[in-house]
Amino acid sequence: MITTLHELIRERIDYRLARPTRIHKLPTEPNGGLWIKREDELSSGISGSKLRKYASLLPFLKKSGTEVVGMIGGPNSNNLVGLAQILREHSIHPLAFIREAADPKRRGNALLLDMLLTQSEVRFVPRDQWSSVLALAHSETARTSTQYHILPEGAWGLESLFGAMSLAEDLLRNEKEEGTTFQRLYHDSGTGLGAIGLILGLEAILGPEAIKREIVVTLIAGKEAEFKTGLETMRANLREELAIESPDRVALRFLKPPVCPKFGSVNKSLIDETRNIARSEGLLMDPTYSSKHYLAAKADFAANSEQPKSLFILNGSALGLCGFQDALSS
Ligand SMILES: *Cc1c(COP(=O)(O)O)cnc(C)c1O
């Protein structure tokens, strides 16, 4: 059975960035019904799903001779922190358009961004102007170079999707190595591109076999309808760009976080749960995405009595904890 992506996709991915990651049983599920994929181990400073996106985005930027990247995001964006690192490494100039923060304190990702970017590389955009940030980014970035590229929030776009699809490939490698199959996969979602990469990757590789898989998406940000629109947009883009069809569909289901469902919101219970997860699983999870995703997936797994063999995908990075030190220690 073929377990790799189409050559047209593989040649767009730098596999030194989209490296293999391991899977193991969750210690709280000794029967082995729920495993975890350690995408957090892809990088010490860039969250896992982001690095997979950059694995195809970066080759595209270099090939097209991009000199400046206008990048867009909130003050606590993992994507901006990741892009700032990888663009710097490759001597591509970043210009960040950051939504003005409600919290003026420099902590967490806002602090890391401040470390990575000089003042001239940052534009703070007032909240009431945020709806026109894309146009602003285009006009401002174009002034710095004719060779520029604009990245929307989450590095959304087909150039990032190819790399995101490598998760499907690596997961099938894990299965082969362990001699097992995961019928249910838990993935978190912000803009949705990471989960969409997994879905389209599995469909592209598995063909008719894809219908046996269920992808359960935890909506950390965004709505189910938006996710589905994004999925169909990317499906159509793949077809137009590479003539790659994916007629066979995985089953899809959506979860909301059981605590602090509003994106970016945190309360004591979430902080307490984050500590519980560390003590029970030995995992340092970022509260913004991973703890919420974990709580949603664990509850779902417990509630589904038939419990097919399931895999929890951990995209977060422990760096995401650094904005929460005060909350964790009080
Ligand atoms: C950015 C991020 C996401 C969201 O990824 P999308 O591709 O925008 O859905 C999910 N989890 C973690 C840990 C992230 O850093």
The ligand as a Tripos MOL2 file, in Angstrom:
@<TRIPOS>MOLECULE
LIG
   15    15     1     0     0
SMALL
NO_CHARGES

@<TRIPOS>ATOM
      1 C1         -1.4360   27.8900   15.4140 C.3       1 LIG1
      2 C2         -1.8520   26.7250   16.1860 C.ar      1 LIG1
      3 C3         -3.0390   26.0570   15.8940 C.ar      1 LIG1
      4 C4         -3.9720   26.5020   14.8100 C.3       1 LIG1
      5 O1         -3.5100   26.1160   13.5590 O.3       1 LIG1
      6 P1         -4.4130   26.4240   12.2810 P.3       1 LIG1
      7 O2         -3.6490   25.8070   11.1810 O.co2     1 LIG1
      8 O3         -4.5160   27.9100   12.1730 O.co2     1 LIG1
      9 O4         -5.7400   25.8040   12.5110 O.co2     1 LIG1
     10 C5         -3.3790   24.9820   16.6550 C.ar      1 LIG1
     11 N1         -2.6060   24.5600   17.6790 N.ar      1 LIG1
     12 C6         -1.4460   25.1740   17.9850 C.ar      1 LIG1
     13 C7         -0.6480   24.6850   19.1270 C.3       1 LIG1
     14 C8         -1.0280   26.2700   17.2470 C.ar      1 LIG1
     15 O5          0.1060   26.8840   17.5410 O.3       1 LIG1
@<TRIPOS>BOND
     1     1     2 1
     2     2     3 ar
     3     2    14 ar
     4     3     4 1
     5     3    10 ar
     6     4     5 1
     7     5     6 1
     8     6     7 2
     9     6     8 1
    10     6     9 1
    11    10    11 ar
    12    11    12 ar
    13    12    13 1
    14    12    14 ar
    15    14    15 1
@<TRIPOS>SUBSTRUCTURE
     1 LIG1         1 GROUP 0 **** ****
